[in-house]
Amino acid sequence: MESPHEQQQALLLSRIIANIEKLNEAVMMMNRNLQEVNIQNMNVELVAQMFKNYQSNVLFHLEATENLKDPL
């Protein structure tokens, strides 16, 4: 026959295991969401790099054609 102490320990252990399983599910969901955010950030980074390159090319062209003017 189990002692009350063993029963209490088993109950606590089962609660800990259940909470760890819930925590694991939450962490997995957070990781999936972070992966989606990272994918979207890669797209934003690509567009930003394209704009930076475009801006650099425009500046080079304006300087080469001597059409670069001071800002108003």
GUTI-15569 format. One record per atom (N, C-alpha, C, O, CB): chain; atom name; x, y, z. Coordinates in steps of 0.02 Angstrom, whole numbers, always signed. Each point is the difference from the previous one (the first is absolute). Glycine has a CB too. Layout:
! GUTI-15569
{A,CA,{X,Y,Z}}
...
END
This chain:
! GUTI-15569
{A,N,{+42,-59,+0}}
{A,CA,{-42,+59,+0}}
{A,C,{+45,+62,+0}}
{A,O,{+48,+5,+38}}
{A,CB,{-141,-67,+23}}
{A,N,{+75,+110,-105}}
{A,CA,{+40,+60,-5}}
{A,C,{-13,+46,+60}}
{A,O,{-55,+3,+27}}
{A,CB,{+53,-12,-152}}
{A,N,{+55,+43,+143}}
{A,CA,{-8,+48,+55}}
{A,C,{-30,+64,-27}}
{A,O,{+5,+13,-60}}
{A,CB,{+93,-64,+123}}
{A,N,{-128,+92,-20}}
{A,CA,{-27,+64,-23}}
{A,C,{+54,+45,-31}}
{A,O,{-14,+39,-46}}
{A,CB,{-74,-47,+136}}
{A,N,{+149,+2,-64}}
{A,CA,{+55,+39,-27}}
{A,C,{+14,-19,-73}}
{A,O,{+10,+43,-42}}
{A,CB,{+39,-32,+158}}
{A,N,{-49,-76,-130}}
{A,CA,{+12,-24,-68}}
{A,C,{-57,+21,-47}}
{A,O,{+12,+19,-57}}
{A,CB,{+52,-117,+103}}
{A,N,{-126,+96,-21}}
{A,CA,{-56,+22,-40}}
{A,C,{+5,+74,-17}}
{A,O,{-13,+21,-56}}
{A,CB,{-59,-109,+110}}
{A,N,{+91,+128,-4}}
{A,CA,{+8,+71,-11}}
{A,C,{+56,+14,-50}}
{A,O,{-6,+43,-44}}
{A,CB,{-36,-20,+160}}
{A,N,{+97,-60,-110}}
{A,CA,{+56,+8,-46}}
{A,C,{-20,-19,-71}}
{A,O,{+18,+34,-48}}
{A,CB,{+62,-57,+142}}
{A,N,{-118,-31,-101}}
{A,CA,{-22,-22,-66}}
{A,C,{-47,+51,-31}}
{A,O,{+4,+14,-60}}
{A,CB,{+8,-134,+96}}
{A,N,{-56,+148,+4}}
{A,CA,{-46,+51,-24}}
{A,C,{+37,+63,-23}}
{A,O,{-14,+28,-53}}
{A,CB,{-74,-72,+131}}
{A,N,{+136,+65,-37}}
{A,CA,{+41,+58,-19}}
{A,C,{+39,-13,-64}}
{A,O,{+6,+43,-43}}
{A,CB,{+2,-11,+164}}
{A,N,{+20,-92,-126}}
{A,CA,{+38,-18,-60}}
{A,C,{-44,+0,-62}}
{A,O,{+21,+23,-53}}
{A,CB,{+56,-92,+125}}
{A,N,{-137,+43,-66}}
{A,CA,{-45,+0,-58}}
{A,C,{-20,+71,-19}}
{A,O,{-8,+15,-60}}
{A,CB,{-35,-128,+94}}
{A,N,{+34,+157,+14}}
{A,CA,{-16,+70,-15}}
{A,C,{+59,+34,-34}}
{A,O,{-9,+39,-47}}
{A,CB,{-69,-35,+145}}
{A,N,{+139,-18,-74}}
{A,CA,{+60,+29,-31}}
{A,C,{+6,-24,-72}}
{A,O,{+15,+40,-44}}
{A,CB,{+42,-35,+156}}
{A,N,{-68,-69,-124}}
{A,CA,{+5,-27,-67}}
{A,C,{-52,+32,-46}}
{A,O,{+16,+18,-57}}
{A,CB,{+26,-127,+104}}
{A,N,{-103,+117,-23}}
{A,CA,{-52,+32,-40}}
{A,C,{+18,+72,-17}}
{A,O,{-10,+23,-56}}
{A,CB,{-76,-98,+109}}
{A,N,{+113,+111,-4}}
{A,CA,{+19,+70,-12}}
{A,C,{+59,+4,-48}}
{A,O,{+2,+46,-42}}
{A,CB,{-43,-16,+156}}
{A,N,{+88,-76,-110}}
{A,CA,{+57,-1,-46}}
{A,C,{-25,-14,-71}}
{A,O,{+26,+29,-48}}
{A,CB,{+51,-67,+141}}
{A,N,{-125,-6,-101}}
{A,CA,{-28,-15,-66}}
{A,C,{-33,+62,-29}}
{A,O,{+8,+15,-60}}
{A,CB,{-25,-135,+93}}
{A,N,{-21,+156,+8}}
{A,CA,{-32,+62,-23}}
{A,C,{+53,+52,-19}}
{A,O,{-6,+34,-51}}
{A,CB,{-94,-57,+124}}
{A,N,{+152,+28,-32}}
{A,CA,{+54,+47,-15}}
{A,C,{+35,-18,-65}}
{A,O,{+15,+44,-40}}
{A,CB,{+0,-25,+163}}
{A,N,{-3,-83,-134}}
{A,CA,{+32,-23,-61}}
{A,C,{-42,+18,-61}}
{A,O,{+27,+22,-50}}
{A,CB,{+27,-116,+114}}
{A,N,{-119,+84,-60}}
{A,CA,{-45,+18,-55}}
{A,C,{+2,+76,-14}}
{A,O,{+2,+21,-57}}
{A,CB,{-77,-119,+87}}
{A,N,{+75,+138,+23}}
{A,CA,{+3,+72,-8}}
{A,C,{+66,+22,-32}}
{A,O,{+0,+45,-42}}
{A,CB,{-76,-32,+142}}
{A,N,{+131,-44,-80}}
{A,CA,{+65,+17,-28}}
{A,C,{+3,-20,-73}}
{A,O,{+27,+37,-42}}
{A,CB,{+27,-51,+154}}
{A,N,{-82,-44,-129}}
{A,CA,{-1,-21,-70}}
{A,C,{-42,+48,-42}}
{A,O,{+20,+17,-56}}
{A,CB,{-7,-137,+92}}
{A,N,{-70,+143,-10}}
{A,CA,{-41,+48,-37}}
{A,C,{+37,+66,-8}}
{A,O,{-2,+30,-54}}
{A,CB,{-102,-85,+99}}
{A,N,{+138,+77,+7}}
{A,CA,{+38,+62,-4}}
{A,C,{+56,-7,-52}}
{A,O,{+13,+47,-38}}
{A,CB,{-39,-22,+159}}
{A,N,{+59,-82,-124}}
{A,CA,{+53,-11,-50}}
{A,C,{-28,+3,-71}}
{A,O,{+31,+29,-44}}
{A,CB,{+31,-99,+127}}
{A,N,{-121,+40,-94}}
{A,CA,{-31,+3,-66}}
{A,C,{-16,+73,-19}}
{A,O,{+13,+21,-56}}
{A,CB,{-62,-136,+73}}
{A,N,{+22,+152,+31}}
{A,CA,{-16,+70,-14}}
{A,C,{+62,+41,-13}}
{A,O,{+0,+44,-44}}
{A,CB,{-101,-55,+116}}
{A,N,{+154,-2,-35}}
{A,CA,{+63,+36,-12}}
{A,C,{+29,-17,-68}}
{A,O,{+29,+44,-32}}
{A,CB,{-8,-44,+155}}
{A,N,{-29,-62,-145}}
{A,CA,{+24,-18,-67}}
{A,C,{-39,+39,-53}}
{A,O,{+30,+24,-49}}
{A,CB,{+1,-138,+90}}
{A,N,{-96,+121,-32}}
{A,CA,{-40,+39,-47}}
{A,C,{+21,+74,-1}}
{A,O,{+5,+31,-52}}
{A,CB,{-101,-111,+70}}
{A,N,{+109,+107,+41}}
{A,CA,{+22,+70,+5}}
{A,C,{+68,+8,-35}}
{A,O,{+11,+48,-36}}
{A,CB,{-73,-34,+145}}
{A,N,{+107,-62,-99}}
{A,CA,{+65,+3,-32}}
{A,C,{-5,-2,-75}}
{A,O,{+36,+34,-36}}
{A,CB,{+14,-88,+136}}
{A,N,{-96,+14,-126}}
{A,CA,{-10,-4,-73}}
{A,C,{-25,+67,-26}}
{A,O,{+24,+25,-51}}
{A,CB,{-50,-148,+59}}
{A,N,{-22,+153,+28}}
{A,CA,{-25,+66,-21}}
{A,C,{+54,+53,+5}}
{A,O,{+5,+44,-43}}
{A,CB,{-120,-77,+81}}
{A,N,{+157,+29,+13}}
{A,CA,{+54,+48,+7}}
{A,C,{+51,-7,-56}}
{A,O,{+29,+50,-22}}
{A,CB,{-45,-52,+146}}
{A,N,{+27,-58,-149}}
{A,CA,{+45,-10,-56}}
{A,C,{-27,+36,-61}}
{A,O,{+39,+30,-38}}
{A,CB,{-2,-141,+84}}
{A,N,{-102,+109,-57}}
{A,CA,{-31,+35,-56}}
{A,C,{+9,+76,+7}}
{A,O,{+16,+34,-48}}
{A,CB,{-99,-127,+35}}
{A,N,{+73,+118,+73}}
{A,CA,{+8,+72,+12}}
{A,C,{+72,+20,-10}}
{A,O,{+15,+52,-29}}
{A,CB,{-111,-53,+111}}
{A,N,{+142,-41,-58}}
{A,CA,{+71,+15,-8}}
{A,C,{+20,+1,-74}}
{A,O,{+40,+41,-21}}
{A,CB,{-17,-94,+133}}
{A,N,{-51,+7,-151}}
{A,CA,{+14,-2,-72}}
{A,C,{-24,+64,-34}}
{A,O,{+36,+29,-40}}
{A,CB,{-46,-154,+42}}
{A,N,{-51,+147,+14}}
{A,CA,{-26,+62,-30}}
{A,C,{+42,+60,+21}}
{A,O,{+14,+44,-41}}
{A,CB,{-130,-94,+40}}
{A,N,{+137,+52,+64}}
{A,CA,{+41,+55,+23}}
{A,C,{+67,+2,-37}}
{A,O,{+24,+53,-19}}
{A,CB,{-79,-60,+132}}
{A,N,{+85,-51,-123}}
{A,CA,{+63,-4,-36}}
{A,C,{-9,+21,-73}}
{A,O,{+42,+35,-28}}
{A,CB,{-4,-127,+104}}
{A,N,{-93,+72,-107}}
{A,CA,{-14,+20,-69}}
{A,C,{-8,+76,-4}}
{A,O,{+27,+31,-47}}
{A,CB,{-84,-142,+25}}
{A,N,{+22,+141,+69}}
{A,CA,{-9,+72,+0}}
{A,C,{+67,+36,+10}}
{A,O,{+13,+50,-33}}
{A,CB,{-130,-64,+77}}
{A,N,{+158,-13,+1}}
{A,CA,{+66,+30,+12}}
{A,C,{+42,-2,-63}}
{A,O,{+33,+49,-17}}
{A,CB,{-39,-83,+138}}
{A,N,{+5,-22,-156}}
{A,CA,{+38,-6,-62}}
{A,C,{-27,+47,-53}}
{A,O,{+39,+32,-36}}
{A,CB,{-14,-152,+63}}
{A,N,{-91,+126,-32}}
{A,CA,{-31,+46,-48}}
{A,C,{+22,+72,+16}}
{A,O,{+18,+37,-45}}
{A,CB,{-117,-115,+31}}
{A,N,{+96,+96,+77}}
{A,CA,{+19,+67,+21}}
{A,C,{+73,+14,-17}}
{A,O,{+17,+54,-24}}
{A,CB,{-102,-58,+116}}
{A,N,{+128,-45,-81}}
{A,CA,{+71,+7,-17}}
{A,C,{+10,+8,-75}}
{A,O,{+41,+41,-22}}
{A,CB,{-12,-110,+123}}
{A,N,{-66,+31,-140}}
{A,CA,{+6,+5,-73}}
{A,C,{-25,+67,-26}}
{A,O,{+30,+29,-45}}
{A,CB,{-45,-153,+38}}
{A,N,{-39,+149,+36}}
{A,CA,{-26,+66,-20}}
{A,C,{+51,+54,+16}}
{A,O,{+13,+44,-41}}
{A,CB,{-131,-83,+60}}
{A,N,{+147,+36,+41}}
{A,CA,{+50,+49,+20}}
{A,C,{+60,-3,-48}}
{A,O,{+25,+52,-21}}
{A,CB,{-62,-61,+141}}
{A,N,{+60,-51,-135}}
{A,CA,{+57,-8,-46}}
{A,C,{-17,+31,-69}}
{A,O,{+41,+35,-29}}
{A,CB,{-6,-140,+90}}
{A,N,{-95,+90,-86}}
{A,CA,{-20,+26,-65}}
{A,C,{-4,+77,+1}}
{A,O,{+24,+32,-47}}
{A,CB,{-89,-138,+26}}
{A,N,{+35,+134,+73}}
{A,CA,{-5,+73,+4}}
{A,C,{+68,+33,+4}}
{A,O,{+12,+52,-30}}
{A,CB,{-123,-65,+86}}
{A,N,{+157,-18,-18}}
{A,CA,{+68,+28,+4}}
{A,C,{+36,-7,-67}}
{A,O,{+35,+46,-21}}
{A,CB,{-31,-75,+143}}
{A,N,{-14,-27,-157}}
{A,CA,{+34,-12,-63}}
{A,C,{-25,+47,-55}}
{A,O,{+38,+21,-43}}
{A,CB,{-22,-140,+76}}
{A,N,{-80,+136,-30}}
{A,CA,{-28,+45,-51}}
{A,C,{-1,+72,+23}}
{A,O,{-26,+44,-35}}
{A,CB,{-45,-138,-5}}
{A,N,{+101,+107,+98}}
{A,CA,{+4,+67,+29}}
{A,C,{-69,+32,+8}}
{A,O,{-7,+61,-8}}
{A,CB,{+120,-48,-44}}
{A,N,{-162,-53,+69}}
{A,CA,{-67,+25,+12}}
{A,C,{-18,+1,+74}}
{A,O,{-57,+15,+19}}
{A,CB,{+24,-59,-130}}
{A,N,{+81,+28,+154}}
{A,CA,{-13,-1,+72}}
{A,C,{-5,+72,+26}}
{A,O,{+46,+40,-10}}
{A,CB,{+14,-151,+23}}
{A,N,{-115,+127,+19}}
{A,CA,{-11,+67,+25}}
{A,C,{-8,-3,+76}}
{A,O,{-19,-51,+28}}
{A,CB,{-35,+87,-137}}
{A,N,{+68,+20,+141}}
{A,CA,{-8,+4,+72}}
{A,C,{-74,-4,+18}}
{A,O,{-42,+22,-39}}
{A,CB,{+147,+47,+49}}
{A,N,{-121,-98,+48}}
{A,CA,{-71,-3,+20}}
{A,C,{-28,+70,+12}}
{A,O,{+37,+47,+15}}
{A,CB,{-16,-160,+37}}
{A,N,{-86,+118,-59}}
{A,CA,{-33,+65,+9}}
{A,C,{-6,+18,+72}}
{A,O,{-26,+53,+16}}
{A,CB,{-37,-71,-119}}
END
